[in-house]
Each structure stands twice: as C-alpha cells, then as structure tokens.
Amino acid sequence: MEIKLPENLNRERISDFEKILEQLSKEEIFHRIFEVKTKEITLDNLPEKYSDFKKQKLIFVDDKILDKVAIFNLSRKKRPQPIQETQRQDKDPFCNYQTETPVDEIGRLENESSVTASNLSKMADHHSLIIFKKHNFDDLNEQDFLLAMKLAQEWFKKIKNFDNQIETKIFIWNYNFRSGASILHPHFQVLAYRSPLSKVNELKEKLENYQENFHSNYFEDYFSLMRKINLAREEDKLKIWPSLTPEKEKGLILYGNLFQGAKFLWETLQKLIQTGTQSFNIFYLLDSDLNYGIFIDRGEVNKLNSDFGALEIFGIKIISSDPSETGKILF
C-alpha cells in the first residue's frame, strides 16, 4: 500500500519516522509485512498552553503477518505527566540469598557476579532467578552482566538435562520499578515449560505460513529491511533493530543467539540507559526452532503512567516515541 501524506502538509513538519516510512514503502518486503495509514486531526478552541496539541497526526502501522497494530502519535510525549517520588528498597532478601532464598531443583549455581535461586511464585514447570550480587542497578557493569548471562545459559542447560521433557524456555529481565516486580534488586527470570505455550505455537504458525507463502524467513526479511535504512545491526550472531510495532514506547526486536550476543546486548542497553531509558523489560524465547525476543521501554520510573495501558492489553499500542530516533541512538 502506498503511504499517502496529506497534500497540504508542510514538508518541514514531516517527522523522521515518516521519512523512514516513505523510504521503506519503496521496498516490496515492506508491503508484504506492513500496512501504514495516516490521519491528521485539528483541535479547535484549545487554551493557549495546549497550542502544541492543535494539530496532531496519527500513524497506524499494522504488521499483517503477526497481527500486531501500533498507533504512533508523537505529540503525546508533550503531555503533562503525573509524577511521584520513587520509593527505594535499602534491604531485601536477595542481599542475603544464602539464608533468605530457596534453592531450586538443580541446586545453587553461582559465580562472581550472580547466583541462582528458586522463584517463590512459580509461572512455569521450572522457574528460577539469576540474582545479581550487587544491590543497585546503577552499579552493574559489563562483566557483571556477562557473568550473569553465562549463569543463565548454564541454568538452561542443566535444567534441560534434569528434565528432558522441556519444550519451551524463556528468559526475562524486568529492569527497575513496576512491571509486577515485588523486589527491587537486579535479577533475571529463567523459565522452562514441559508443554508448548499456546502463544508460542500461534507465533510459530504465523512464521511458518510466511515461510510457505514467500519462501523466506520473516525475521531475516524484517532485519534486512531495517538494515537498508541503517536502523539495524548484527554482532556475534545477535540481530537487533527498532520495532515498527513496539509494545510500549521504545521497542526493539532481538533475533538470534542471545548468549553469544550478550556483549552486543549490553552495549545496546547502555546506549538506551544513557539517553534516558529508566525501566524496561526483555522477553526472550529460547527454542530449537526460534530464538527471538523483544525489548520494551516502560517509561520513567517516577511517572505514574509508566506501565501498560488498557488498550495495550487488547493488542493496540499507542506510541509517542519515534523508532527512527531509537535507531539513531543505537546505530
């Protein structure tokens, strides 16, 4: 579908994101995967202090393959934001993991940076934590992260040997406040399921249909599309690029070998943190047929609306950040 911009639009007002969409619209793969529509809205009778909101543009991006929709409205970032002072935890059980955390099925794994513990509130057949030995997020360095990732990889190998019926493995990092976390202490979650998850099966089915219809890999096509506009990179068998249908604000797609590409992932996260990202989620599916994950920027920790909204629960994402800006930060 051709991207139609309003004829009366001042060209100087076109965002970088729209320019990128115009570039992408010249590629056949883009139309195979995405459909884009735009709509301009004018609000009259606004108080002067809200003049920035008089003219707004909605950009609808529909991933036709994965049935995902995002609505971009870059003016939303100008909204007044309710904030509150964040509450910090000075002490928590993870600081005394030897006595205050349970050991999981395969025993305690440990290295200089991190240690494993069983998760008290299970969400899988096998569900454990990789706990950093440092209490504060800001104190973590690259070596801490790489050693913790190495311990996570070791846990997945050992849990597979312990239970050969495991079908699906998932890696999660909920960084900083919110996201349902009960303990503010850096830690990964590692999960292993005996039965395949329905959402994973649905994703695989969509990817298989794409492969059958176009004789190519969805993620490889998506990556090559974004690399053509210099918004994607691959290092150590891990590919990273900004999502055109993010779950919330800055969103990335991760594809490939998570553990081999751990250094590249750390460097990517540092660029985002240094440019304002305060809280995020990483969800990564580790499967024999599919190694894929997403990065979600949840927003500023002291903003009361920095988590997920109601529409997002139903699969409609309302985005105020610009994927092209995210790509510039990283690449």
N, C-alpha and C positions, 0 to 999 in steps of 0.2 A: 504494500500500500504506500502510495506517495505521501510524504509528510507535507501537509498544506499549512503554511503560515499565513496569518491574516494579511491581506494586501496592504492595508493601511498601517501596518506595523513599522515603526521606526527601526531601521536595521541596527542602529546602535543599541537598541534595547533588547536585542536578542541575546539570551544568556549563552554562556559557553556550552551548556548542556544541549541547547537547541542546535547550536552549530555542529556539535558532535553527532547529534541525531541526523542532521542533514547529510553529514559525511557518510554515516552508516547506511543511510537509505539508498546509497548507490550500490550497496553490496547485496547480492542475491541471498546470501545466508541470512542476512538481517531480516528480510521479508519472510523467509522460511520460518524463523523463530518468533519474530515480534510483529505487533501491530501498534502503531502510535497515532494518537489523535490529540488535537489541541483545542482549547476553548478559552476565549477571553471574556472576562467579567468586569463590568464597571459598576462601582458602588457610588451612588449619589448621596447628598445630604450627610456627609461624614464630618465630624468635628475636625478641626484643623490638625490636631495632634495625631489623627489617624490618616493623614493625607497619603502616606506611603501605601495604604491599602486600597486606594481608589481604583486603580487598575491592577487586576490580577490575571494570571494566566495559569490554567490547569493543563498539565501534560499527562495524558493517560498512556501508560506503557503496559502492554499485555503480552506476556510470554505465552504463546499459543501452545507450546509443547508441554510445559509443566503446569499450565492453568494457573498462572500467577499474575496478579494485577497490582500495579503501583500507580498512585496518583501523585505527581510532583506539583507542589505549589511553593516556589522558592521564597515567596513573600512571607510564609508562615514563620520563618526564622526571626522576623522583626516583631513578632507578637510579644507583649509583656509576659514575663514568666514568673509565676509564684515560686518563691524560694524559701528554704528554711535552713537553719544551721544544722549541719550533719552531726550525728552522734557517733563518736568513735568508741571502739571497744579496746580497753587497755589490756585486759586479760581474757583469755579464752582457753578452752580445753586443748586446743591444738598446740598451745605453747608447752603443755605438759602431756604430750601424746603418749609417753611411756606408761602413764598410770590412768589417763583420762580418755583414752580412745581404745575401742576394741580391736583385736586382731582378726583379720579375715580368714577365709578358708585355706589360703596358701601360706599363712604365716606373715610375719612382718618383713617387708623388703625395705631397704634403707641405703642411702648413700650420703655424701657430704651435704647435699642440698636439700634432700627431701626424704619422706618416709611414707609408707602406706598404712592405711587403717580401714577397717570396715565402716561403711556408712550405716548409721543407726536407722535411718529411714530409707528402706530399700525401694528402688524403682526398677529392679531387674533381677534375674536369677542370681547374678553375681554383681555386686555394686560396692566399689571401694573408692577411697580417696587417695590422692597423691598430695600430701601436705608439705608445703614449704617450711623449712625450719626457721625462716625469717618471718617475723610477725607482720611487718609493714610492706604493702605493695611497692612503695617508692624505693625500698631498699633492695629489691630484686635486681640482679644483674644478669648478663647473658649467660654466664657459667651456671648460675642457679637454675635458669630456665632450661638450659640444655641437659643438665643432670636430671631435672625433674621429668623432662620428656623421655629421657633414657629409662628412667624408672617406670614410667607409664608403659613404655614399649615392653619392658621386661614383665610387667604385670600381665599384659595381654597374652604374652607367650606362655607364661606359667599357668594362667587360668584356663587357657585352651588345652594344655597338657593335663590339667586337673579334671576338666570336663570336656570330653571330645564331642559332646552334643551341641556345643555352642554354634549358633548360626549368625548372630549379629553382634558386632562390637561397636561401642560408641564412646567417643572422647568429648568431654565438656569442660570448658573453663568459663565460669561466671566471674568476671573481674569486677571487684569493688561492690558498692551498695546495690540493693534492690535485687530484682530477678529471683525472688523467693529465697534468697540466701539467709540462713539463720546465724551464721558465724562469719564475722568479717576478718578473715585470715586467708592469705593466698593458698588456694588448693585447686587441683583438678578433680574431676569426677571421671571414673572409668567404669563402664557398664558392659556386661556381657549377657546376651539373651539366648536361651535354648531355642525358642521359636522365632521365626522371622516376623518382624513387625509389619502390620498392615500398611503403614505409611511408606515403609521401605519398599515393600512389594509394589505399591502403586507407583512409586518413583521409578523403580526398575522397569515396570511395564511400559511407562511412557518413554523411557530411554530406549527400550528395545523396539518400540514402534517407530521411533525416529530413525534408528539404525536400519530397520527394514525398509522404510519409505525413502530414505535419502542415501543409504549405503555409506554413512559416515557417523562419527561419534558426536553427540550433542555438545558435550563439554569441550571437545577439541575444536569444534566449529565455532563455538562461542568465544573461546580463548583466541583463536586466530582472528576473529572479527575484531576483538578489542585490541589485539596487538597491532593491527593495521593502523590504528589511530593512537598508538603509543600509550595505551592505558592498560597494559598487561605485561607481566614478566614471568619468566620461569628460571628457577635456580634449584639445583640439587633435586631435580625431578618433582618439584612442587610448583604448580602454576597458581598465580594469584591475580585477580582482576576485579574492578568495581562491578557490582551487580547493577543491572538496569531495572531490576525489580527487587530492591532491598526490603528486608523485613522491617527495618526501622532506621531512618537517617542513613549515616554512612554504612554501606553494606559491601562486603567482599565475598567473592566465591573462591574457595580453595579446592584445588583438584590435584591429586597425585599422592606422593609419598610424604605423609605428614611428618614422620620422624626423621627421614633423611633430609627433609627441607626445614628442620626445626630452626636452624640459624637464620634462614631467609624469613621465616615466620616471625622470629623475634625482632629482626631488623624492621620488618613491616609494622609490627605493633608499636615499636619505639617511635617511628615516624608519626604514627597517628596520635600517640600519647603526647608527644612533644608539640603537636599542633592542635591540642585541645580535647582529644578523646579522654574521658574520665572513667567511663564504665562501659563494659562490653561483654558479649557472650561469644564463645566459639563452640560450635556444634559440629563434630566430625564423625562421619560414618566410615568405619573400617570394615571392609567386606572384600571377599575374594574377587567379586565382580565389579566393585565400585568403591573407590576411595575419594570421598567428596565431602566438603563441609562448607559452612557459612560463618562469616563474622558479622556481628550485629553491634553497632554503636547504640547504646541505650540512652545516652544523653548525659547531661551534667548531673552530678550526684546530689547537688543541693536544690535541684529543681523538682517540684512536687509532681510534675507531669513527665518525668524522665523514664517511665516504663511504658508498657504497651497499652494502647487504647482499645476501646470496644470494637471499632471497625476492623482493627488488625486481627482480632480473634477470628473473624469471619473471612480472613484472607484478603482484605482490602487495606493496603498500606498507604498512608498519607505522608508524603515525604517533603521535607523542606530543604534538605541538603542536595548538593549538586554532585553527581557521580564523576563529572569531569574534574572537579576540584579535588576529590578524593584521589583520583588517578594521578593528578599533578603532584600531590604531596608524596605519593609513593614512588612514582616512576619518572 
